[in-house]
Amino acid sequence: MKIMRSWQPNNFKLETGTVWRFPERGSWATHTSKYRGNFSPYVPRNLILRYSKKGDMILDQFVGGGTTLIESKLLGRNIIGVDVNTQALCSCKSSTNFEYDNSGKVYLRKGDARNLDFIPDEKIDFICTHPPYADAIKYSKDIVEDISLLDYESFLKEMEKVAKESYRVLKKGKYCAILMGDIRKNGNVIPLGFEVMNIFKNVGFINKEIIIKEQYNCKSTDYWIKKSFERNFLLLEHEYLFVFRKWLKNGIVCKSWVNLFFSFFQSIIVL
Ligand SMILES: C[S@@+](CC[C@H](N)C(=O)[O-])C[C@H]1O[C@@H](n2cnc3c(N)ncnc32)[C@H](O)[C@@H]1O
């Protein structure tokens, strides 16, 4: 007999600090851990609830197994999911094939996060995404558009195109959240997280939050603990969740009417 799971997490509380831990990754609705490197559904749930509202249009341009799609649908937001990999899109199709009251709509598209020309400028209310961490996990063998096949230097060049497209499609004043981890090469850490953060800042985004997300459930942990002693390095046990904001208007993030009123009188006094 098919066991019906709950559609929402039990005792969910919105995160209030800058360190997030989800030792139990979350298995409500159709979520599973089958898609390699997928994130805990608590990540998009927290972000969607904090940075979007019902009826908004969300974008995940590295959609993978579809964790963000499931959460958007359950929370009444519409979402566009993009991936270069047909297998990922098939997995998204089956994981979002459920009925739920007042759910959001899910639009799937095979495409490249570096060129979202099917989305007009400033159409998206919130970006919630999770790119590969350069070639730390390779998501395909030979899909030419797959940026998980690139070494970190080439990956960073391509992430600039991703950042520009993200900036273009996002509405002014809205938020873009990206999960990114560091990698290790020849025993030395490569700060991919901060490199990607700077790329997003250079195209015009400003930092709203920097959140440390602790990493749990790494399948290779026992192997890497042994290696870390042999080669004397520390295991990477966190990722960064960057929340960026697009300027509301040339250099103004958000000014309330009260602030604008006082700014106006200040300028008269100075004159
Ligand atoms: C870290 S996974 C996303 C996992 C997702 N957050 C989840 O929970 O299932 C990254 C995804 O990016 C995809 N990808 C790689 N290069 C891409 C590109 N240029 N455009 C769009 N997707 C790409 C990969 O196929 C992979 O599915």
The ligand as an SDF file (V2000), in Angstrom:
LIG
                    3D

 27 29  0  0  0  0  0  0  0  0999 V2000
   23.7280   21.6980   -8.1670 C   0  0  0  0  0  0  0  0  0  0  0  0
   22.6800   21.1160   -9.4490 S   0  0  0  0  0  0  0  0  0  0  0  0
   21.1190   21.8080   -8.9910 C   0  0  0  0  0  0  0  0  0  0  0  0
   20.4490   20.9540   -7.9490 C   0  0  0  0  0  0  0  0  0  0  0  0
   19.0930   21.5040   -7.5190 C   0  0  0  0  0  0  0  0  0  0  0  0
   19.2250   22.6370   -6.6390 N   0  0  0  0  0  0  0  0  0  0  0  0
   18.2700   20.4250   -6.8090 C   0  0  0  0  0  0  0  0  0  0  0  0
   17.9770   20.5860   -5.6250 O   0  0  0  0  0  0  0  0  0  0  0  0
   17.9560   19.4130   -7.4290 O   0  0  0  0  0  0  0  0  0  0  0  0
   23.2220   22.0850  -10.8110 C   0  0  0  0  0  0  0  0  0  0  0  0
   22.4780   21.8550  -12.1220 C   0  0  0  0  0  0  0  0  0  0  0  0
   22.9760   22.7950  -13.0930 O   0  0  0  0  0  0  0  0  0  0  0  0
   22.8290   22.2230  -14.3790 C   0  0  0  0  0  0  0  0  0  0  0  0
   23.6200   23.0050  -15.3560 N   0  0  0  0  0  0  0  0  0  0  0  0
   24.9400   22.9330  -15.6630 C   0  0  0  0  0  0  0  0  0  0  0  0
   25.2690   23.8520  -16.5850 N   0  0  0  0  0  0  0  0  0  0  0  0
   24.1390   24.5550  -16.8710 C   0  0  0  0  0  0  0  0  0  0  0  0
   23.8440   25.6590  -17.7170 C   0  0  0  0  0  0  0  0  0  0  0  0
   24.7810   26.2410  -18.4830 N   0  0  0  0  0  0  0  0  0  0  0  0
   22.5680   26.1310  -17.7380 N   0  0  0  0  0  0  0  0  0  0  0  0
   21.5840   25.5530  -16.9830 C   0  0  0  0  0  0  0  0  0  0  0  0
   21.8070   24.4830  -16.1710 N   0  0  0  0  0  0  0  0  0  0  0  0
   23.0670   23.9970  -16.0960 C   0  0  0  0  0  0  0  0  0  0  0  0
   23.2500   20.7670  -14.1840 C   0  0  0  0  0  0  0  0  0  0  0  0
   22.7180   19.9460  -15.2150 O   0  0  0  0  0  0  0  0  0  0  0  0
   22.6530   20.4690  -12.7760 C   0  0  0  0  0  0  0  0  0  0  0  0
   21.3900   19.8530  -12.9170 O   0  0  0  0  0  0  0  0  0  0  0  0
  1  2  1  0
  2  3  1  0
  2 10  1  0
  3  4  1  0
  4  5  1  0
  5  6  1  0
  5  7  1  0
  7  8  2  0
  7  9  1  0
 10 11  1  0
 11 12  1  0
 11 26  1  0
 12 13  1  0
 13 14  1  0
 13 24  1  0
 14 15  1  0
 14 23  1  0
 15 16  2  0
 16 17  1  0
 17 18  1  0
 17 23  2  0
 18 19  1  0
 18 20  2  0
 20 21  1  0
 21 22  2  0
 22 23  1  0
 24 25  1  0
 24 26  1  0
 26 27  1  0
M  CHG  2   2   1   9  -1
M  END
$$$$
